[in-house]
Each structure stands twice: as structure tokens, then as C-alpha cells.
Amino acid sequence: MLKQFVLCAALIAVAFSQTYDIGEILSLEDQNTAFNVCYGDYASDQIRLADFNGALNGGHYYITVVDMSATW
């Protein structure tokens, strides 16, 4: 029974693994996904990663560091 549980857990982990890896470039679709701003000082209620891409925002390039963590 334990082996079956471990096998199922491993298969689920592989099925829901990361889409991107270090050094890869985000697709335009993912860059244009809008996220609600719930905290902080930002000019609008939503943020898109395309807002920081100079090829898409009128030539203003930014360096962006994204740190995502959760303590559940």
C-alpha cells in the first residue's frame, strides 16, 4: 500500500511540475496574463509581466526579480 501511495505521489508531482526552467523565456501569452495587485504601491489594480518588457511597453526595459514563497 505504501509503495502505491509513493508511486501515485510521484506521478502527480511529475504531472504538475514547473512549466519553465532557469534561463527560459516567458511566452507572450504568459507575459500578458493579468494579476491583481493586493499589496504595494503600483499605478493600476492589475500587473502584467509584459509591463516590464521593453519590447512590449514602449521601450522601457526593467530588471525584474520574482520571489515566490509560501508557508502552508
N, C-alpha and C positions, 0 to 999 in steps of 0.2 A: 504494500500500500504506500509506503514512504517513497519507494522508487517511482511509482506512478505520479505521486504528487510533485516530486522534484522534476520529473520529465515534463509534466504539464506546466510547471512554473517556468522552466527553461524555454519551452516553446512560446509561451505568452511573452516572455521578455524579448525574445527574438522578433516576434511579430510586431511589437510596439517599440522597437528600437529607434534611435535617432535618425532623422532624415538627412542631416548634414554632418559633415566631419570637419575637422580643423583644416583651414585653407580653402574650403569650397566657397563658391559664390552663391548668394541667395537668388532665387528666381524672381522675376519681376512680379509674378503673382503673389509670392510671399512678401515681397517688399511693399506691395500696395495693400496688404491686409491692415485694416484699421483696428487699433486697440484703444479702449477707454483709458483716459488719464485719471487715476483715482487719488494721486498724491503728487505734490510738487508744483513748481511754477512753470507752466507751459502755455503757449499762446492760444491753444484751442483745447476742446474737450477730448479730442482723439489724436493719436500719434500713429504715424506710419514710418517704417524704416526708410521708405522712399524719400521722406522729408530730409534725410541726411545724405542722400546720394546726389552728388553734384550733376550727374548726367540727367537726372530727373527733376531737380528742384531749381533749375535756372543757373547752375554753375557754382553753387556754394557747397564746397566739399567739407565734410566733417570726419573726425576720427571718433568712432563710437565703440564703447566698451559695454557689453551687456553681461551682467552678473545675475543669474537666476538661482535662487536657493529657497528651499522650503524646510520647515521644521515641523513635520507632522508626526 
